[in-house]
């Protein structure tokens, strides 16, 4: 059983026997933390490193996941516009804009963009949870107008992180050999302005 000291040393760990909401948010935050650990502390060369013929980079994944956090938990959740951080974007006609444009962004800008998007998403999700829980209807809907609920958006984000955290595993190992399923106990990011969720 986890002690308070263990939880403090591993704040990304989901509750051992939490209710559905805590378990789902905990799983998402563990994936966020693991991804952030894989991308942390790199200069431009590391963030732009590629494997073989793939065009994926850790910098591109930082920007892509930041855009997903803001899009899913504004436009799809409430219908609100994305954060002003995205006002000057190049998505028109280019679905890979965030992956490609990350190569010209500074490491500091990429870490700040990602960390800010995660912080905003946590705040916005908490507000919607307080107003209806996981069953609350959200703006996202299918072609027939059937709306999703917040649970669906959160599971979609878990799926998105599951895919890209696996990519980050391979990319980071190729950069400097960093491996591991989770961050080591006590890990704190050395770049950006990452904050842990309040539990």
C-alpha positions as CSV (number, residue, x, y, z in Angstrom):
1,X,0.0,0.0,0.0
2,X,1.3,3.4,-0.9
3,X,2.4,5.7,1.9
4,X,2.1,9.5,1.9
5,X,5.9,9.7,1.2
6,X,5.6,7.3,-1.7
7,X,2.7,9.3,-3.2
8,X,4.8,12.5,-2.8
9,X,7.7,10.9,-4.6
10,X,5.4,9.6,-7.4
11,X,2.6,12.2,-7.8
12,X,1.8,10.8,-11.2
13,X,0.6,7.5,-9.7
14,X,-3.2,7.0,-10.0
15,X,-5.1,6.0,-6.9
16,X,-4.8,2.4,-6.0
17,X,-8.6,1.9,-5.5
18,X,-10.1,5.2,-6.7
19,X,-13.6,5.8,-7.9
20,X,-14.1,6.0,-11.7
21,X,-13.4,9.8,-12.0
22,X,-10.2,9.6,-9.9
23,X,-9.0,6.5,-11.7
24,X,-9.6,8.0,-15.1
25,X,-8.0,11.4,-14.3
26,X,-5.2,9.5,-12.6
27,X,-4.5,7.3,-15.6
28,X,-4.5,10.4,-17.9
29,X,-2.1,12.3,-15.6
30,X,0.3,9.3,-15.4
31,X,0.5,9.3,-19.2
32,X,1.0,13.0,-19.3
33,X,3.8,12.7,-16.7
34,X,5.4,9.8,-18.5
35,X,5.3,11.6,-21.8
36,X,6.7,14.8,-20.2
37,X,9.5,12.8,-18.6
38,X,10.4,11.4,-22.0
39,X,10.5,14.9,-23.6
40,X,12.2,16.7,-20.7
41,X,15.4,18.6,-20.6
42,X,16.4,18.6,-24.3
43,X,17.8,21.3,-26.5
44,X,16.7,21.8,-30.1
45,X,18.9,18.9,-31.5
46,X,17.3,16.4,-29.2
47,X,13.7,17.7,-29.7
48,X,14.2,17.6,-33.5
49,X,15.9,14.1,-33.6
50,X,14.2,11.5,-35.9
51,X,14.4,7.8,-36.3
52,X,14.9,6.3,-39.8
53,X,12.4,7.6,-42.3
54,X,9.9,8.8,-39.7
55,X,9.2,12.5,-39.5
56,X,8.1,12.3,-35.8
57,X,10.1,14.3,-33.3
58,X,9.7,14.9,-29.6
59,X,9.3,18.6,-30.3
60,X,6.5,17.8,-32.8
61,X,4.8,15.5,-30.2
62,X,5.0,18.3,-27.6
63,X,3.2,20.7,-29.9
64,X,0.7,18.1,-31.2
65,X,-0.3,17.0,-27.7
66,X,-0.5,20.6,-26.5
67,X,-2.9,21.3,-29.4
68,X,-4.9,18.2,-28.5
69,X,-5.2,19.3,-24.9
70,X,-6.5,22.7,-25.9
71,X,-8.8,21.6,-28.7
72,X,-10.4,18.7,-26.9
73,X,-10.9,20.5,-23.6
74,X,-12.2,23.8,-25.2
75,X,-13.8,23.3,-28.6
76,X,-14.9,19.7,-28.2
77,X,-15.8,20.0,-24.5
78,X,-17.6,23.4,-24.4
79,X,-17.6,24.9,-27.8
80,X,-15.3,27.7,-26.6
81,X,-12.4,28.8,-29.0
82,X,-8.9,27.5,-28.4
83,X,-6.5,29.4,-26.2
84,X,-5.0,32.5,-27.8
85,X,-1.7,30.6,-27.9
86,X,-3.0,29.1,-31.1
87,X,-4.2,32.3,-32.8
88,X,-1.2,32.4,-35.2
89,X,-1.3,28.9,-36.6
90,X,-0.9,27.2,-40.0
91,X,-3.5,24.5,-39.9
92,X,-5.4,25.8,-43.0
93,X,-4.9,23.0,-45.4
94,X,-2.1,21.4,-43.4
95,X,-3.2,18.8,-40.8
96,X,0.5,18.2,-39.9
97,X,1.3,21.9,-39.1
98,X,2.0,21.4,-35.4
99,X,4.4,18.5,-36.2
100,X,6.2,20.4,-38.9
101,X,6.3,23.9,-37.4
102,X,7.8,22.6,-34.1
103,X,11.2,22.3,-35.8
104,X,11.4,26.2,-35.8
105,X,10.1,26.7,-32.3
106,X,12.6,27.1,-29.4
107,X,12.7,24.4,-26.7
108,X,11.5,26.9,-24.2
109,X,8.5,27.8,-26.3
110,X,7.6,24.2,-26.8
111,X,7.8,23.2,-23.2
112,X,5.8,26.4,-22.2
113,X,3.1,25.6,-24.8
114,X,2.7,22.1,-23.6
115,X,2.8,22.8,-19.9
116,X,0.3,25.7,-20.3
117,X,-2.1,23.5,-22.3
118,X,-2.0,20.7,-19.7
119,X,-2.6,23.2,-16.9
120,X,-5.5,24.8,-18.8
121,X,-7.0,21.4,-19.6
122,X,-7.0,20.3,-15.9
123,X,-8.7,23.5,-14.8
124,X,-11.4,23.3,-17.6
125,X,-12.1,19.6,-17.0
126,X,-12.4,20.2,-13.2
127,X,-15.0,22.9,-13.9
128,X,-17.1,20.7,-16.2
129,X,-16.8,17.7,-13.7
130,X,-18.2,20.0,-11.0
131,X,-21.2,20.7,-13.4
132,X,-22.4,17.2,-14.1
133,X,-19.6,14.7,-13.7
134,X,-18.4,12.3,-16.3
135,X,-21.9,11.9,-17.7
136,X,-22.2,15.6,-18.6
137,X,-22.9,16.2,-22.3
138,X,-20.2,18.0,-24.2
139,X,-20.1,19.9,-27.5
140,X,-18.5,17.1,-29.5
141,X,-21.2,15.2,-31.5
142,X,-21.6,12.8,-34.4
143,X,-23.1,13.5,-37.8
144,X,-26.6,12.8,-36.4
145,X,-26.2,15.4,-33.6
146,X,-25.7,12.9,-30.8
147,X,-23.4,14.5,-28.2
148,X,-20.6,12.7,-26.5
149,X,-20.1,13.0,-22.7
150,X,-17.0,14.1,-20.8
151,X,-16.1,10.4,-20.1
152,X,-15.7,9.9,-23.9
153,X,-13.4,12.9,-24.3
154,X,-11.2,11.8,-21.4
155,X,-10.9,8.3,-22.8
156,X,-10.1,9.7,-26.2
157,X,-7.2,11.7,-24.6
158,X,-6.0,8.6,-22.8
159,X,-5.9,6.8,-26.2
160,X,-4.0,9.8,-27.8
161,X,-1.4,9.7,-25.1
162,X,-1.1,6.0,-25.2
163,X,-0.1,6.1,-28.8
164,X,2.3,9.0,-28.6
165,X,3.9,8.1,-25.3
166,X,5.0,4.9,-27.1
167,X,6.5,7.0,-29.9
168,X,8.2,9.2,-27.3
169,X,9.8,6.1,-25.7
170,X,11.5,5.2,-28.9
171,X,12.5,8.8,-29.8
172,X,14.0,9.5,-26.4
173,X,16.0,6.3,-26.2
174,X,17.5,7.1,-29.6
175,X,18.5,10.6,-28.4
176,X,20.4,9.7,-25.2
177,X,19.4,6.3,-24.0
178,X,16.8,7.4,-21.5
179,X,14.4,4.4,-20.9
180,X,11.9,3.4,-18.3
181,X,8.1,3.0,-18.0
182,X,7.6,5.8,-15.5
183,X,9.7,8.7,-14.2
184,X,11.9,7.7,-11.3
185,X,10.6,8.5,-7.8
186,X,11.2,12.2,-7.0
187,X,11.5,13.3,-10.7
188,X,10.8,16.9,-11.4
189,X,11.1,18.4,-14.9
190,X,14.1,20.6,-15.5
191,X,12.5,22.5,-18.4
192,X,9.3,24.4,-18.7
193,X,6.7,25.2,-16.0
194,X,5.1,21.8,-15.3
195,X,2.9,21.5,-12.3
196,X,1.5,18.4,-10.7
197,X,-2.3,18.0,-10.3
198,X,-3.8,18.7,-6.9
199,X,-5.3,15.5,-5.5
